[in-house]
Amino acid sequence: MPSLPSGRYFRMHMGGYFEGLDRERGVARRCADSSSLRDFLRLSARDRVPDHSWLSKTRSRLPHEFHEQVFGFVLKLVAARGFVKGERLGVEAKD
């Protein structure tokens, strides 16, 4: 099984976050069905969307704190550019 590029891994999870998906199977399925998410993942129409097992395997190899730091950083950038509005941004991770 080829490795999942870290940028694609985090973009898939970010897409799932904004779509309200909390399961990796759902994230992978939604990314496969959405042309805008495929563009966000930088996949051509012929490229396969990474399987949910790739997401799980990659997640299990990264410390929880690392996820919090990356998502916190990205959410701050998104908020600073006015893509989301609100008083607080939070990241929820499930083990």
C-alpha positions in Angstrom: 0.0 0.0 0.0 1.6 3.3 -1.0 2.0 6.0 1.6 -0.5 8.8 2.0 1.1 12.3 1.5 0.7 14.3 4.7 -0.9 17.2 2.9 -3.6 15.0 1.4 -4.1 13.3 4.8 -4.8 16.6 6.5 -6.8 18.0 3.6 -9.1 14.9 3.7 -9.6 15.4 7.5 -10.2 19.1 7.0 -12.8 18.4 4.3 -14.5 15.9 6.7 -14.4 18.5 9.5 -16.2 21.1 7.3 -18.6 18.5 6.0 -19.5 17.4 9.5 -18.2 13.9 9.1 -16.6 12.1 12.1 -15.8 8.7 10.6 -12.9 8.0 8.3 -15.1 5.8 6.0 -17.5 8.7 5.6 -14.6 11.1 4.9 -13.2 8.8 2.2 -16.6 8.2 0.6 -17.4 11.9 0.5 -14.1 12.8 -0.9 -14.6 10.2 -3.7 -18.1 11.6 -4.5 -17.3 15.3 -4.5 -15.5 16.9 -7.5 -14.7 20.0 -5.4 -13.1 17.9 -2.6 -11.2 16.0 -5.2 -9.8 19.3 -6.5 -9.0 20.3 -2.9 -7.1 17.0 -2.5 -5.3 17.8 -5.8 -6.6 14.6 -7.4 -7.4 14.2 -11.1 -10.6 12.5 -12.2 -8.5 9.3 -12.8 -6.7 9.3 -9.4 -8.1 7.1 -6.6 -9.1 8.8 -3.4 -7.2 7.2 -0.5 -9.1 4.5 1.2 -10.3 5.0 4.8 -7.7 2.4 6.0 -4.9 4.8 4.8 -6.4 7.5 7.0 -6.6 5.2 10.0 -3.1 3.9 9.6 -1.7 7.4 9.2 -3.7 8.7 12.2 -2.4 5.8 14.4 1.2 6.8 13.6 0.9 10.4 14.5 0.7 11.7 18.1 -2.6 13.2 19.1 -0.8 16.5 20.0 0.5 16.8 16.5 -3.1 16.6 15.1 -4.2 19.3 17.5 -1.3 21.6 16.5 -1.8 21.2 12.8 -5.6 21.6 12.9 -5.3 24.5 15.3 -2.8 26.2 12.9 -5.0 25.6 9.8 -8.2 26.8 11.5 -6.5 30.0 12.6 -5.4 30.6 9.0 -8.9 29.9 7.7 -10.4 32.2 10.3 -7.9 35.0 9.6 -8.8 34.9 6.0 -12.5 35.3 6.8 -13.6 31.8 5.6 -15.3 31.0 8.9 -16.8 33.3 11.5 -17.3 32.9 15.2 -15.8 33.5 18.6 -14.1 30.2 19.1 -12.6 27.5 17.0 -12.0 24.0 18.4 -10.7 20.7 17.3 -12.2 17.5 18.5 -10.3 14.3 18.1 -11.6 10.8 18.7 -9.3 8.0 19.7 
